[in-house]
Amino acid sequence: MHKGNSICLFACVIWAIIAFQPVVLAQYETDFKNNKQETKETVTRKSPSLFHRPAKDTPAGQLEFANKLLAEGKLKAAKKQFSALVHKWHTSPEAPMAQLAYARILYDMNDYRDAFDEFQYLIDNFAGQFSYEEALDKQFRVANYLMTAKRMKFLFLPGFSIQEQALPLFEKIVKNAPNWKNSFEAQYNIGLINEDKESYTDAISAYEACRYRYPDSTRVADAAFRRAYCLYLTANDNIRDETMCRQALSAMAAFIADYPKYGSIELARGYRDKLDDRLTNMYYETAVFYDKTGKAKSAIIAYEDFIRKFPSSRLAGDVGARIETLKGKLEKNK
């Protein structure tokens, strides 16, 4: 009887896990959308409230008190008091110091997403009154962490990638400091994230920004290659689109010409050759279509266009012979 109860209990647990999975997934999706939306909104300026009451009567006394709590290792209490100072005395000289300390504590407590926003609040509201380099560095670290981290692991569920949450953060960093030492990397990561989620148009734009904004970067060749590759993928998604095929072929050929010693140059040449073959076949198939449907004049024009555009094609000899045959038939029918 005891054994039967154990089996029954185990079955109930398994059923609960399976039933709960959609709830977890739904909550994850909701959290993701909410977080993404928050990044687009302007943070309201902090002001006095019942929820942010300082322990002392002056900003100087409050800062000293909060720093004492921090020195004693009481992070949560210190965080609360730093925040209260900013809310109560926003225009005081102590406010930017308190805001910086508040953001640092959030970062040190691994509350990375909120830390990013608090460093952003510092940038937006206290320009010139703090270490700009430190704020940007911390934001960059947070964005990189989110780009590679896993949201959670729940029993049998795999970890959820949350790198899309890093996208607006990298965009904010580039906007904050377009000429900062890591701005190229931030811009490049915008391209990588968009590429990973198959938003190729946005990825192409991001890589183009890398090339034009940071032409002296040691990694500009990487951006050029990824741009050409995204155009290649776009052409693959639109297999019969001649214009897209031409754009991708042009980008890949230009990349090969500009960076002949690039590490993945053979891969690039392979992509170029595939695109070239596809475009060649498009022109050839058009000419063959006119030929098979008895439109000799149109076929001759299409074949001649093929020869003009692809003179070194392996089909050029046969096409030339076919042109002569069709011209001969037209002469006989006059």
Buried (B, 14 or more C-beta within 10 A) or exposed (E): EEEEEEEEEEEEEEEEBEEEBEEBEEEBEEEBEEBEEEBEEEEEEBEEEEEBEBBBEBBBBBBEBBBEBBEEEBBEBBBBBBBBBBBBBBEBEBBBBBBBBBBBBBBEEEBBBBBBBBBBBBBEBBEEBBEBEBBBBBBBBBBBBBBEBEBEEBEEBEEBBBBBBBBBBBBBBBEBBBEBEBBBBBBBBBBBBBBEBEBBEBBBBBBBBBBEBBEEBEEBBBBBBBBBBBBBBBBBEEEEBBEBBBBBBBBBBBBBEEBEEBEBBEEBBEBBEBBBEBBBEBBBEBBBEBBEEEEBEBBBBBBBEBBEEBEEBEBBEEBBEBBEEBEEEEEEEE
